[in-house]
Amino acid sequence: MRSSIHRPTRIIVNLESIRRNIRNLRDHVGSDPMVYAVVKANSYGHGSVRVAHAVQGLVDGFCVSNLDEALELRENNIFENILVLSGISPRDAKLALEENISLTIPSVEWLLQVIDENREEDLSGLKLHIKFDSGMGRIGVRCVEDINEIIEIIDKYNFTFDGIFTHFATADEASQTKFEQQEHAFKSALAGMERRPHFIHSTNSAASLWHPDTIEDIIRFGDAMYGLNPSCGNIELPFELEPALTLESELSHVKLLEEGETVGYGATYTTDSDIFVGTLPIGYADGWTRNMQGFDVLIDGKRMPIIGRVSMDQITIQLDQEYPLGTKVTLIGKNGNDVITVDDVANKRGTINYEVVCLLSDRIYRTYINE
């Protein structure tokens, strides 16, 4: 999708905020563990290539969701280590080897299929990380016997045993029960391995913030790198995170509606007095979902409610006065003495901050400061 550069709706990403969050993490955990920047899903909506370039030199590698995300980084001269966190199609393993991209082994069966579908190829040196399912219930092997079978296959075919990792389901919650169960399961699996890989890792953003004593070789720094609290504010942060993303638009139309007139699809809003109504060029096709009706935006530091249903391309807001066309409107970020956070939006939607930023469409033009 082509970004709408001629539309005044834009995302502004402060790259120095992202770098500062990484530096503060290193101050929090010390210099020993490696830090991999998680730039999957277009860097949580912030723009993967620009973010990756901005943090080179501060991180030791990158994590992505799929092979195409990794290839995009390689095509844009990102040469650090890249780990694909999800299983890829076995037939594409050769491409990963050619581009020096590390892959995740989700199962014994997957690895055998890689071998079967690449019978005519030499995959020597293919870098692999075993995923251990310690209780997340998604991909990954679940017993030490499978781990050791995989290690034997890796050795037989001269692959590289680059790592083993797990993922905590509740590191961002106050209750420690599930976290401790998963930590115990992972440690037990590690104790039964035939040999150690280059890297052992389990630490995501939440674990790095609230469980630094469990850090092994690599921290996979995602949500918090962008200044977002992985617990969505439910747990106090050990250090300040600086949000990197601002979402702005401008008034594209202003009109006076008389009492008793309706606004939007379904005529779900009826004016109870004469009011000025403003229109903004953003809608659910941009990730500003339909359930944002009734939420606020900021103009001159003042909150203005969204009235009527959110359309595909536009929303309407009630104004406290007539404003000129082109007046700046803030949907996420600071405006005057007030601020709307990603967590505020998430709370309105009944979801998490991850989803809010990941839903922001590529149609929204992204601009970058402090490169």
C-alpha positions as CSV (number, residue, x, y, z in Angstrom):
1,M,0.0,0.0,0.0
2,R,1.3,3.4,-0.9
3,S,1.5,5.9,2.0
4,S,-0.8,8.9,1.6
5,I,1.8,11.6,1.6
6,H,-0.6,14.2,0.3
7,R,-3.0,13.7,3.2
8,P,-2.4,15.6,6.4
9,T,-2.9,12.6,8.6
10,R,0.6,11.4,9.7
11,I,2.5,9.4,12.2
12,I,5.6,11.1,13.7
13,V,8.2,8.8,15.2
14,N,10.9,10.2,17.5
15,L,13.8,7.9,16.9
16,E,15.8,9.3,19.8
17,S,13.0,8.2,22.1
18,I,13.6,4.6,20.9
19,R,17.3,4.9,21.4
20,R,16.9,6.3,24.8
21,N,14.6,3.4,25.8
22,I,17.3,1.0,24.7
23,R,20.0,2.9,26.6
24,N,17.9,3.0,29.8
25,L,17.3,-0.8,29.4
26,R,21.0,-1.4,29.3
27,D,21.4,0.7,32.5
28,H,18.7,-1.4,34.1
29,V,20.1,-4.8,33.2
30,G,23.8,-4.2,32.8
31,S,26.1,-4.7,29.8
32,D,26.3,-8.5,29.8
33,P,23.2,-9.6,27.9
34,M,22.8,-9.0,24.2
35,V,19.8,-6.9,23.1
36,Y,17.9,-7.8,20.0
37,A,15.4,-5.2,18.8
38,V,12.1,-6.7,17.9
39,V,11.0,-5.0,14.7
40,K,8.2,-7.3,13.6
41,A,4.9,-6.0,12.4
42,N,6.6,-3.0,10.8
43,S,8.2,-2.2,14.2
44,Y,4.9,-2.3,16.0
45,G,3.6,0.3,13.5
46,H,6.7,2.6,13.8
47,G,8.4,1.6,10.6
48,S,10.8,-1.3,10.6
49,V,13.5,-0.2,8.2
50,R,13.9,3.3,9.7
51,V,13.8,2.0,13.2
52,A,16.4,-0.7,12.5
53,H,18.8,1.9,10.9
54,A,18.3,4.2,13.9
55,V,19.2,1.6,16.5
56,Q,22.2,0.0,14.7
57,G,25.1,0.2,17.1
58,L,22.9,0.1,20.1
59,V,21.6,-3.5,19.6
60,D,23.2,-6.8,18.7
61,G,20.6,-8.1,16.4
62,F,16.9,-8.1,15.3
63,C,13.9,-10.3,15.8
64,V,11.1,-10.5,13.1
65,S,8.0,-12.5,12.7
66,N,8.5,-14.0,9.2
67,L,11.1,-14.5,6.5
68,D,9.9,-11.6,4.4
69,E,10.3,-9.1,7.3
70,A,13.9,-10.4,7.6
71,L,14.5,-10.1,3.8
72,E,13.3,-6.5,3.9
73,L,16.0,-5.7,6.5
74,R,18.7,-7.4,4.4
75,E,17.5,-5.5,1.3
76,N,18.0,-2.3,3.2
77,N,21.5,-3.0,4.4
78,I,20.8,-4.3,7.8
79,F,23.6,-6.9,8.3
80,E,23.3,-7.7,12.0
81,N,22.0,-11.0,13.2
82,I,18.3,-11.6,12.4
83,L,16.1,-14.2,14.1
84,V,12.7,-15.2,12.6
85,L,10.6,-16.0,15.6
86,S,7.9,-18.0,13.8
87,G,8.3,-21.1,11.8
88,I,8.7,-20.5,8.0
89,S,7.8,-22.6,5.1
90,P,10.4,-25.4,5.0
91,R,11.0,-25.0,1.3
92,D,12.4,-21.5,1.9
93,A,15.2,-22.6,4.3
94,K,17.8,-22.2,1.5
95,L,16.9,-18.6,1.1
96,A,17.4,-18.0,4.8
97,L,20.8,-19.6,4.6
98,E,21.9,-17.5,1.7
99,E,20.9,-14.3,3.6
100,N,22.4,-15.4,6.9
101,I,19.0,-15.4,8.7
102,S,18.4,-17.5,11.8
103,L,15.3,-19.6,11.8
104,T,13.1,-21.0,14.6
105,I,12.5,-24.8,14.8
106,P,8.9,-25.2,16.0
107,S,8.9,-29.0,15.9
108,V,10.9,-32.1,15.0
109,E,8.5,-32.6,12.1
110,W,9.3,-29.2,10.7
111,L,13.0,-29.8,10.7
112,L,12.5,-33.2,9.0
113,Q,10.4,-31.4,6.3
114,V,13.2,-28.9,5.8
115,I,15.6,-31.7,5.1
116,D,13.1,-33.5,2.8
117,E,12.1,-30.5,0.7
118,N,15.8,-29.4,0.3
119,R,17.2,-32.8,-0.6
120,E,19.2,-31.3,-3.6
121,E,20.5,-28.4,-1.5
122,D,23.5,-28.1,0.8
123,L,22.1,-26.4,3.9
124,S,25.4,-26.7,5.9
125,G,25.6,-23.8,8.4
126,L,21.9,-23.0,8.5
127,K,21.4,-21.2,11.8
128,L,18.6,-22.6,13.9
129,H,17.0,-21.8,17.3
130,I,14.8,-24.4,19.0
131,K,11.6,-23.0,20.3
132,F,10.6,-24.7,23.6
133,D,7.0,-24.4,24.6
134,S,7.2,-23.9,28.4
135,G,3.5,-23.1,28.7
136,M,2.5,-20.6,26.0
137,G,0.8,-23.3,24.0
138,R,1.7,-22.0,20.5
139,I,4.7,-23.3,18.6
140,G,7.5,-25.2,20.1
141,V,8.6,-28.6,21.3
142,R,7.4,-29.7,24.8
143,C,9.9,-32.2,26.0
144,V,13.7,-32.6,26.4
145,E,13.6,-35.8,24.2
146,D,12.5,-33.7,21.3
147,I,15.2,-31.2,22.0
148,N,17.9,-33.8,21.9
149,E,16.5,-35.4,18.8
150,I,16.7,-32.1,17.1
151,I,20.3,-31.6,18.3
152,E,21.2,-34.9,16.8
153,I,19.6,-33.9,13.4
154,I,21.4,-30.6,13.5
155,D,24.7,-32.3,14.1
156,K,24.1,-34.9,11.4
157,Y,23.3,-32.4,8.7
158,N,26.0,-29.9,9.8
159,F,23.5,-27.2,10.7
160,T,24.4,-24.5,13.3
161,F,22.8,-24.9,16.7
162,D,22.5,-21.2,17.2
163,G,20.0,-21.0,20.1
164,I,17.1,-22.2,22.2
165,F,14.4,-20.0,23.6
166,T,11.0,-19.8,25.2
167,H,8.4,-17.1,25.6
168,F,6.7,-16.2,28.8
169,A,2.9,-15.8,28.8
170,T,2.5,-13.7,31.9
171,A,5.7,-11.8,32.5
172,D,3.6,-8.6,32.3
173,E,1.3,-9.6,35.1
174,A,1.5,-9.1,38.8
175,S,0.9,-12.8,39.6
176,Q,4.1,-14.8,39.5
177,T,2.5,-18.3,39.5
178,K,2.5,-19.0,35.7
179,F,5.7,-17.2,35.2
180,E,7.5,-19.4,37.7
181,Q,6.0,-22.5,36.2
182,Q,7.3,-21.6,32.8
183,E,10.7,-20.6,34.1
184,H,11.0,-23.9,35.9
185,A,10.0,-25.9,32.8
186,F,12.5,-24.1,30.7
187,K,15.3,-24.6,33.2
188,S,14.5,-28.3,33.4
189,A,14.6,-28.6,29.7
190,L,18.0,-26.9,29.5
191,A,19.4,-29.1,32.2
192,G,18.5,-32.2,30.1
193,M,20.0,-30.9,26.8
194,E,22.9,-32.9,25.3
195,R,24.8,-29.7,24.6
196,R,24.5,-25.9,24.8
197,P,23.9,-23.7,21.8
198,H,25.4,-20.3,21.2
199,F,22.5,-18.5,22.8
200,I,19.8,-19.2,25.4
201,H,17.0,-16.7,25.7
202,S,13.6,-16.2,27.2
203,T,13.5,-12.5,28.1
204,N,10.9,-10.4,26.3
205,S,10.3,-6.7,27.2
206,A,8.2,-7.5,30.2
207,A,10.7,-10.0,31.6
208,S,13.6,-7.5,31.1
209,L,11.7,-4.9,33.1
210,W,10.3,-6.9,36.0
211,H,12.3,-10.1,36.0
212,P,15.9,-9.1,35.2
213,D,17.3,-11.9,37.4
214,T,16.1,-14.4,34.8
215,I,17.9,-12.9,31.8
216,E,20.2,-15.3,29.9
217,D,22.1,-14.4,26.7
218,I,19.7,-12.3,24.8
219,I,16.9,-9.8,25.6
220,R,14.2,-9.6,22.9
221,F,13.2,-5.9,23.4
222,G,9.9,-5.1,21.7
223,D,6.9,-3.2,23.1
224,A,9.0,-1.3,25.7
225,M,11.5,-0.2,23.1
226,Y,8.8,2.0,21.6
227,G,8.0,3.5,25.0
228,L,5.0,1.3,25.7
229,N,4.3,-0.4,29.0
230,P,3.9,-4.1,28.3
231,S,1.5,-4.4,31.3
232,C,-0.6,-1.5,29.9
233,G,0.0,0.4,33.1
234,N,-1.0,-2.4,35.5
235,I,2.5,-2.7,36.9
236,E,4.8,0.2,37.8
237,L,7.8,0.6,35.5
238,P,11.3,0.3,37.0
239,F,12.4,3.2,34.8
240,E,10.7,5.7,32.6
241,L,9.8,4.7,29.1
242,E,9.5,7.4,26.4
243,P,6.7,6.9,23.9
244,A,8.0,7.4,20.4
245,L,4.8,7.7,18.3
246,T,2.5,10.6,17.8
247,L,-0.6,10.5,15.5
248,E,-1.8,13.8,14.1
249,S,-4.2,15.1,11.5
250,E,-5.8,18.4,10.5
251,L,-9.3,19.7,10.2
252,S,-10.3,19.1,6.6
253,H,-13.9,20.5,6.9
254,V,-15.8,22.6,9.5
255,K,-19.5,23.3,9.5
256,L,-22.3,24.5,11.8
257,L,-25.0,21.9,12.4
258,E,-28.3,23.0,13.9
259,E,-30.0,21.3,16.8
260,G,-31.7,17.9,15.8
261,E,-29.4,17.1,12.9
262,T,-27.7,13.7,12.7
263,V,-24.1,12.8,12.0
264,G,-22.5,9.7,10.4
265,Y,-23.6,6.3,9.2
266,G,-26.7,5.0,10.9
267,A,-27.5,8.5,12.1
268,T,-26.3,7.3,15.6
269,Y,-25.6,10.8,16.8
270,T,-28.1,13.7,17.0
271,T,-27.1,17.2,17.9
272,D,-28.9,18.5,21.0
273,S,-27.9,22.1,20.2
274,D,-26.3,24.2,17.4
275,I,-22.7,23.0,17.2
276,F,-19.6,23.3,15.1
277,V,-18.5,19.9,13.7
278,G,-15.1,19.1,12.3
279,T,-14.0,16.4,9.9
280,L,-10.7,14.6,10.0
281,P,-9.2,12.5,7.2
282,I,-8.7,9.3,9.2
283,G,-10.9,6.2,9.6
284,Y,-11.0,2.5,10.3
285,A,-9.0,1.8,7.1
286,D,-6.2,3.6,8.9
287,G,-6.6,1.5,12.0
288,W,-8.7,4.1,13.8
289,T,-11.4,1.6,14.5
290,R,-15.2,2.1,14.6
291,N,-15.4,1.7,18.4
292,M,-13.5,5.0,18.8
293,Q,-16.9,6.8,18.7
294,G,-17.2,8.7,21.9
295,F,-13.4,9.0,22.5
296,D,-11.6,12.3,22.4
297,V,-9.0,14.1,20.2
298,L,-7.0,17.2,21.2
299,I,-7.1,20.7,19.7
300,D,-5.2,23.5,21.4
301,G,-4.8,21.3,24.5
302,K,-8.5,20.8,24.7
303,R,-10.5,17.5,24.4
304,M,-13.0,17.3,21.6
305,P,-15.3,14.2,21.4
306,I,-15.6,12.0,18.3
307,I,-19.3,12.0,17.3
308,G,-21.1,9.8,14.9
309,R,-19.7,6.5,13.6
310,V,-16.1,6.2,12.5
311,S,-16.1,5.8,8.7
312,M,-13.6,4.1,6.5
313,D,-11.7,7.3,5.7
314,Q,-13.1,10.0,8.0
315,I,-14.2,10.8,11.5
316,T,-16.3,13.8,12.8
317,I,-15.6,15.6,16.0
318,Q,-17.6,18.2,18.0
319,L,-15.8,21.5,18.3
320,D,-16.1,24.0,21.0
321,Q,-15.8,26.9,18.5
322,E,-15.2,27.4,14.8
323,Y,-11.6,26.6,13.9
324,P,-9.9,27.3,10.5
325,L,-9.2,24.5,8.1
326,G,-5.8,23.0,8.6
327,T,-5.9,23.3,12.4
328,K,-3.7,20.5,14.0
329,V,-5.5,17.7,15.7
330,T,-3.7,15.2,17.9
331,L,-5.1,11.7,18.2
332,I,-2.1,10.1,20.0
333,G,0.5,12.3,21.8
334,K,0.8,15.6,23.6
335,N,-1.0,18.7,22.6
336,G,-0.8,21.8,24.8
337,N,-0.9,20.6,28.4
338,D,-2.9,17.4,27.7
339,V,-1.9,14.1,26.3
340,I,-3.6,11.1,24.8
341,T,-1.6,7.9,25.2
342,V,-1.7,4.6,23.4
343,D,-2.9,3.0,26.6
344,D,-5.8,5.5,26.7
345,V,-6.8,4.3,23.2
346,A,-6.3,0.7,24.2
347,N,-8.5,1.1,27.3
348,K,-11.2,2.6,25.2
349,R,-11.1,-0.4,22.9
350,G,-10.8,-3.0,25.6
351,T,-7.5,-4.2,24.2
352,I,-3.7,-3.7,24.7
353,N,-1.3,-1.1,23.4
354,Y,0.4,-3.6,21.1
355,E,-2.8,-3.9,19.0
356,V,-3.4,-0.2,18.8
357,V,0.0,0.6,17.2
358,C,0.1,-2.5,15.0
359,L,-3.2,-1.7,13.5
360,L,-2.1,1.7,12.3
361,S,-2.2,1.3,8.5
362,D,0.6,1.8,6.1
363,R,-1.7,4.3,4.4
364,I,-0.8,6.7,7.1
365,Y,2.4,8.6,6.1
366,R,5.2,8.2,8.6
367,T,7.7,10.9,9.2
368,Y,10.8,10.7,11.5
369,I,12.6,13.1,13.7
370,N,16.0,12.9,15.5
371,E,17.5,10.4,13.0
